[in-house]
Amino acid sequence: GYNPLCGDHFTVYLNLDGDSIRDISFQGSGCAISTASASMMTQSVKGKTRVEAERLFDQFHKLVTGQSPANGSRAELGKLAVFSGVSQFPVRVKCATLAWHTLHASLEGKQGTVSTE
């Protein structure tokens, strides 16, 4: 993933076991928000199925964009809820979601760089 506005860039590596994410890691650099989000994303989706990871992506995206998450999803987000304040700073939403969009594209089998633009 690449954010041309600030230069953040991350590569997400997935090790799938059937439909489950056996292992996940990332490499790259970015601001504190994008790096923290990428790190917490890897911890949150490891061991989950693709469907569970996609649902978590959707809930996280709603959280940081200020949309109302589904009932009970705040509890499912766990520690990721610390990013709720990002919604008050729209320019930082792309920072928080860059690695997540990269994961989302990877789970859909897309190749190449994902851009926030």
N, C-alpha and C positions, 0 to 999 in steps of 0.2 A: 504494500500500500504506500501511497505517496500523497503528501499534502503540498502542492506547489506554492501555497501562500506562505508557509513557514519553513518548508524544507524537511518536515518530519518524514521519515521513511522506515517501514518495517516489512520484514519478510516473515511469514508465519509458516511453520513446519508442522505437519500433521502426520501422526502414525495411527492409521485406522485399523481396527480389528473388526472386520465385518462392518457393522453400522455404528460401532462405538469408537470414541476417541481414546485410544490407548495412551497416547502421549502427545503433547503439544508444546512447542517452544516458539520463540520469536528472536529475531536478530534485527538490529537497526538502531536508529537514534531519533530522538525527538525531545520535546519539552517534558517537564515533569508530569503533566496531566496525561499526555499520550503514552509515556513510558509506564506510568503507574497503571493506567487502564489496560495496557497490553499485558503487563505482568499479572494483574488480578484476573484478566480474562483467561489466561492459560490455567490458572489455579481453579477457576470456576467451571470450565468446560471439560477438564480432564476426567475421563471415566464416564462422561455423558454420551448419550446417543446423538446422532445428527439432529433428530427432531428436538430433543431436549436443548441442545446447543442453539438451534435456530430460535426456539421459544425464548431462551435467555437473551439472545441478541435482540429480539423484538422488545422484550421488557426493558432491557438496558437502554435501547434507543428511545423508547417512550419516556423513560426516566430523565435522560439528559436533554431531551427536547421539550420537556415540560408538559407532555401529554399525560393524561390520566392512565396509569397502568391498571391492568385487570385486578380484580379483587384477589388478595392473597399473594400477588406477584412481588410485592415489596419484601415479604418474608423470603420468597425464593431467591431474590437478588442478594440477600445476606449482606456481606461486607461491601458489595458493589453499590449499595445505597449511598455510600459516602460521596458518590459523584452527582447526587441530586442537585447540588448547588451550581453545577455547570450550566444548568438550564437558564440561569440568570445572566450568563455571559455567552450569547449566541456565537461569537467568534471562536469560542473554545469548544463548542460541540464537536467540531471536526477533529479536534485534538483527541477528545475522549472516545470518539467512535472509529478512528482510522483503523486500528488493529481489528476491531469487530467487523468492519466492512470487509477487510481482507480475509478474515476467517469465513464470513458469510459467502464470499465469492469462491473461496476454496471448497467449501462444502457443496457448492453448486457445480463444482467441476470446472470453473472458469480458470483460464490460464492468463498470465500477463499481470501487469501492474494495475491495481485498483487506485483510482484517484478520488479525492474528495471533491473534485470539481465536476 
